[in-house]
C-alpha cells in the first residue's frame, strides 16, 4: 500500500465518520474514481463493521478499476 492510498483512506474515513455524503462524493471525484466505481466503493465502505483507514484502503485497492469499457460504442 502506498502513501497516496493511505492518505485517501484516512480522508474517506474522516468523511464517513462525519456523515458528509457530498464531501465523500466530491473527494472521490478528486481521486478520479469513475462514477460506476464510486457507488460500489461507497456501499462497501458503508457496510464495514469497523471503519478504519486500513479497511478503507483495502476497499480502495479492490475497486481500483472501472468495470465499464473505456470505449463505449453506440
N, C-alpha and C positions, 0 to 999 in steps of 0.2 A: 504494500500500500504506500502511495506516495504522499507528499506533504499537501498537495492540492486537494486530493480526495479527503484527507484528514480535516483540512480547513472547511471544505464544503459540508462534510458530515457534521462538524461542530456547529456550523451556522444553521444547517437544517434542523439539528436537534434543538437549538435555541428557539427557532421559529415555531417548530411543532409544540414545544413546551409552553409557548405563549399563545398558541392557537391562532397565529397570524396567517390565515389561509392566503390572502392576497400576497403577503410578503413571501410565502413559500413558493407560489407560482412565479412571482417576479424573479426570485433568486434562481429558480430552475431555468427560467428563460435566460438569465445571465450566464448560467452554466452551459448554455447551448444544448440543453436536453431537448430532443424532438418532442412535440406535443403528444404523440402516441405513447411515448415512454413516461412522460410526466405523470399521467393518470395512474399508470401501473406502479410507478415509484411511490407516489402519494399514498396509494392504497396499501402497499406493502409496509411503508413506514408507519402508517396509521395503525396497522394491525400488530405492530411489535408490542410484546408484553413489557419489555424493558427498553425504554427509549434512551439509548446511549450512543455516543458517536461511533463506537466500534460496529454495532449492529447496523447503523445507518450507512456507514462506509461500505459494509458488505452488500447492502441493498443497491447502493450507487454502482458498485462494480458489477453486480449481477445484471443491472439494467443499462449497461453502458452503450448499447447499440439499438438503433431504431429497428422495429420489426417490419416497417414499410419499405418498399423498394425505393431506392434513390431516384429512380426514373419511372414516373407514372405515365402510362400512355393512355390516350383516350380513344 
